[in-house]
Amino acid sequence: MLSVYTLEKKEEWDTIVRSFVDYDIYYLSGYVKAFQLHGDGEPLLFYYKDASIRGINVVMKRDIAKFEAFAGKLKEENYFDFSTPYGYGGWLVEGENLEPLFKQYETWCRKNKIVSEFVRFHPVIKNYVTFEKEYDIVALGNTVTMDLSLPEKIWANMVSRGRNTVRKAWKNGVRIYNGRYPEIYEKFRVLYNKTMDKDNAKEYYYFSKEFYTSILEDLPQNAQVFYAQIPDNTIIAGAIMLTANKKINYHLSGNLSEYSSLAAMNLLLYEAAQWGCANGYKTLYLGGGVGAKEDNLFQFKRAFYKGELNLFYIGKKVFLEDIYSELVRIRGNVETEDYFPAYRKI
């Protein structure tokens, strides 16, 4: 039987999610609420259960007519699509025989005019493996996950240049602290926005005060700010770390470019890993490069772990082929090979 939950039933939502062995922060109601406030769509939790299998999937339901390219061309509340919430997700399944689950899921999607679904599978959970018949799955690139099983392993698994930067930060008097209270989230917001300004980031990557308040209040046991401070008490770098089910995820980060030579972020990630190890967490997921490329950002993260990498996979699915093709036609002049769904290409 397939059930669908909205945030109006967030307690039931989280109870279901936490009953799954491999769940992570991205499936919890408090996480998706922040991105609903950010304008990413309506969060939905799908829960399927029968005698042999059960599964969950968290999606953001988006009204296609509200995408700026379709302004004045489509009626609202007519056609929708799904996307994984910012970060990672995809179905988590326990048991065998996916056929009845996906039969009901696809029937629901077609009945409710869901045109397509875009999935960013979780690189640590590796849940893409189960769904090669249900989605068009594509490998995009490598990501880095630190092993937190032992404190000495954290240091040993870093490459030499990574250890050198940590030593440099210590020598420069950088110290790392962590906590969750309104003032530190506000300080982080200002720091993060300065970083986005420096990087000429798109408008999407600027988050409102309400977004940060949601993280603070709706994820009280699962989110905090780690920050780097120098002897004059200036905070020069920071990161929001998300924690759940023995996993830590490096979420948003920022730093003051004029202090970049102090290597504060290097020390921050090392100290966050040590904190995680001391508190029973098993992994710290750092992610990959921009667009899943092995660029400078990827190399920065790679310095923290020289072991095996995790591949990042996406999944594509079209539920209403005719409508999908019509939306592509309405858009006109869009390449359909490298972007999904093609009708949303910017």
PyMOL commands that set and color helices and strands:
alter all, ss='L'
color gray80, all
select helices_A, chain A and resi 7-18+25-27+29-37+64-66+68-70+99-111+127-131+151-156+160-171+182-198+203-205+209-218+257-262+264-278+290-292+296-302+321-331+342-344
alter helices_A, ss='H'
color red, helices_A
select strands_A, chain A and resi 2-5+42-49+53-63+80-83+92-95+114-120+136-147+175-179+223-229+235-244+247-255+283-287+310-318
alter strands_A, ss='S'
color yellow, strands_A
deselect
rebuild
show_as cartoon
